[in-house]
């Protein structure tokens, strides 16, 4: 007995209800928008902080922005790690669903 995964072009849809599919698409859309917002916010903060550092304008607002960038980056990475873990688990479940088990006769 051995198992083999079908070629990707032959994979079947994972059995999910319409509500589960809708929830999945809403979650993917929400996480994509959230990731873009975090990335854009960090980009703007880093750009302005670098500009202030070049001008030599390093006071409390610069350090506050730097702390916000570090906290935002850490939060963004944790958020992305958790969400990617969920999506990878779902992909593994889909792959297992499309696995074929061959049973051979012993002689």
N, C-alpha and C positions, 0 to 999 in steps of 0.2 A: 504494500500500500504506500503510495506517495501522493503528495499534493502538488499542484501546479497552478499558477495564476494564468488566466486567459490573457491573450493579447489585448492591449488597451482598447483597440477599436471594436472589440467584441464585448466589452463590459456592459453589464446591465445597470439600470438605475437602482440606486439603493432604495429599498422599500421604506418610504416615508409618507405620512399623511400630508394632505394639502396644507394643513396648519403648520406642520413641522417645516415644510419647504418654505412657506412664507416667512416663518420665524428666522430660518437660516439666512434667507436673502436680506431680510431687514437687519439682522445682526452683521452680516458682511458689509452692507452699505453703511451702517452706523460706524463700524470699526474703521472703514476706509476713510470716512469723513473725519472721524476723531484723530486718526493718524496724520492726515493732512493738516489739520488744525494745529496739532502739537508740533509738527515739523515746521510749519510756517511761523508759528510763534517763536520757536527756538531760533530759526533763521534770522528773524527780525531782531531779536534780543542780541544774538551774537554779532550781527552786522553793526548795530549801534554801539555795542560795547567795544568792538575793535576800533570803530571810528573815534570814540572818546579816548581810548588808550593812545591812539596815534597823535591826537591833539594834545595829549598830556593832561587831559581833564579827568584825573582819577580822584574822585572823592567818594562819599558814602553811596551816592546813587550808582556809581560804577560797580562797587562791591555788592550792592543789593541786586543789580542785574546779573552779576556773575553767580551769586547764590541761587537766584531764580533759574538760571540756565542749568546749573548742576542739578537742582531738584527736578526741574522739568525733564531733563534728559534721563535721569534715573527713573522717574515715574513713567515716562514714555517707553523706556526699555522693558520695565516690569510689565506694563500693560501689553506690549506687543508679544512678550514671551508667553504670558498667560493665554492670550488669544490664539497665538500660533499653535500652542499645545492643544487647544480645543480642536482647531482645524486639522491638525495632524492626526489626532485621535479619530476624527470623523473619516479622514482619508484611509486610515488603517482598517476601520470597520468596513468601508466600501471595498477595499482590496480583499479582505477576508470573505466578503459576500460573493466576490467574483472568483473565488478559488475553486478549483475542480479537484476532487479526490479520486484517484485511480486505485481500484482494488484488483490485484492480480491473483490469479489462481496459482497456488503453490503445487508443484508436482515433483 
